[in-house]
Amino acid sequence: MIELKEYIANSSIENEYSKTVSLEHRKKFAQFFTPLPIADLMAKWILGNVDLKTVLEPAFGLGIFARTILASDGSLKIRGFEIDKTIFEKAKNHFVGFENVTVLLQDYMYNDWNNKYDGIICNPPYFKFHDYDNKNIIKEIETKLKCKLNGFTNLYTLFLLKSIYQLNANGRCAYIIPSEFLNADYGKLVKSYLLKSNTLRHIVVVNFQENVFDDALTTASIILCANDNATTNVQFSNVQSMQDLGKIEQLITNYPISSDAKQVYNASKLDPAIKWKAYYQKQNGIRFKNLVPFSNYAKVVRGIATGSNDYFTFNQSKLTEFSIKEKYLLPCICRAADVKRDFFTTSDFRELRLNGRNVFLLNANGSKDENVAKYLEKGEQEGIHEKFLTANRTPWYALENRPPSPIWVSVFNRTGLRFVRNEANISNLTSYHCVYPKQTDLFTQIEIDLMFAYLLTDTAKQIFEDNSREYGNGLQKFEPNDLNKGQMLDLGKLSEKTKKQILNLYRAYRLEALENRSGKNLISQIDEILIKNFSETP
């Protein structure tokens, strides 16, 4: 036991492994090690089960959870599963002499279904749906658990669902996984199962300024479950530093009594269909009245996905090299970084072209041009036609139907959503989503400017933030439906006089922006008008 406590004190096992095994190998097996303070917190939840005799670690790695638990109670029987032979051999060496620890070189998802455990603790592999055999594993989970899952469900949540199924009476489960599922579309069915199982007790959202896991861009969540009848409440907590873990430890010690009732909900009141950030994060939209779905006034779809940007995109020198005529090319923004201002003009496009940027997409469907035919033949020689997207298109080089949208919106951001007015009327790849305003009484073709003026404001961005997905280091992501289902102020409630005032400020801002001057004070004035008209508080 002294030897184990020494391992725990310096975490040398994980550090040495990371130094001797390549990052490529670790990424192949999605190996991101749990920081010791978090492992210790999760172990305390498991150890809180007075009936604890058997423990399962479904993704064993180097056994940081087993070491932490055994340091408190060396008599517990621990079983682990691991699929990477390299880390499996190293783990076995570290547990020589511990007859109560068994580690199997097997895939947990296809094994051990008939066993139940008093404690299950895990940091599962961070594979997304396209990185594993999701079709067969999801089928296995659905059959055993008698539930329905989305085909885009990520592997780490499937680990969690299986583990809940394997809990003994009074058994406890502790998982650390990306918090993405709490706010993603596929997470609806996962959350439904969690609630149906009556085991969900505490969700701790770990949103440190630095990534919890080295090289993993994610915001983590610690999921604590218990197969008991002690409570029907679910606690949500936020931690922003290692020091905050002490508050969570106190909540674990006091279970099932909650000393912090601010973010406690009866499980029956939780809605699996909504983003659960509404339960643990302050919502900006509640400060405003007359909110409507953004989809009332616009539709957001992703940009053009080519399947091989290197092949399909062209700059001036490449089109000259292959003698491709411009009538077989589509003007397009290929990189988000190529757009510097809130307005993208034909002059901006010309400048990118002169500077050798990729600003064209091959658009050769139906072409009988000899040089185009040669370039398509080159693509087939390189196997471009066999890639995932191209193999599912007819013909393989046909572009998706995405007419130029008048407004673009960034996919990823750290400082709030970025909207761009596409005055050049050109297409865009997936670094931006397309925003197509609907033709309504409010948004005629002329008054798209009114919508864009609104979208430039902090008010608009803050309300959308309620529907974002969060990753590590403050990175936010918006899928098209996050925006479509997001809220906006109902601009139709504004008087004609107020709309005219906003448009005058917007046009003044446009002139400032095109001359590379800030003009942010003008947007601030629009913000003030919106707050005055829509604030819930007088």
Secondary structure, 3 states (H helix, E strand, C coil): CHHHHHHHHHCHHHHHHHHHCCHHHHHHCCCCCCCHHHHHHHHHHHHCCCCCCEEEECCCCCCHHHHHHHHHCCCCEEEEECCCHHHHHHHHHHCCCCCCEEEECCCHHHCCCCCCEEEEEECCCCCCHHHCCHHHHHHHHHHHHCCCCCCCCCHHHHHHHHHHHCEEEEEEEEEEEEHHHHCCCCHHHHHHHHHHCCCEEEEEEECCCCCCCCCCCCCEEEEEEECCCCCCEEEEEEECCHHHHHHHHHHHHHCCCCCCCCCEEEHHHCCCCCCCHHHHCCCCHHHECCEEEHHHCEEEEECECCCCHHHHEECHHHHHHCCCCHHHEEEEECCHHHCCCCEECHHHHHHHHHCCCCCEEECCCCCCCHHHHHHHHHHHHCCHHHCCCHHHCCCCCCCCCCCCCCEEEECEECCCCCEEEECCCCEEECCEEEEEECCCCCCCCCCHHHHHHHHCCHHHHHHHHCCCEECHHHCEECCHHHHHCCEEECHHHCCHHHHHHHHHHHHHHHHHHHCCCCCHHHHHHHHHHHHHHHECCC
